[in-house]
């Protein structure tokens, strides 16, 4: 497989509950954490971004979820992203 990390990221983003268990049985928390930490712009929806940060204990339950990678919208400009509290698990 040419891009295994991209496939894993896609499963993490759009997978079902049973897929979460399958990923966790096949890959360590460190491997899944690496996918999140090295993710590209647009690979995760806000809900899955939040879910995996909490699921992998990358943040404490009371900490805010770190911002997602941003898309540049012009020279040295970025679209601001605001976290919606309903996405917190």
Buried (B, 14 or more C-beta within 10 A) or exposed (E): EEEEBBEBBEBBBEBEEEEBEEBEEEBEEEEBBBBBEEBEEEBBEBBBBBBBBBBBEBEEEEEEBBEBBEEEEEEEEEEEEEBEEEBBE
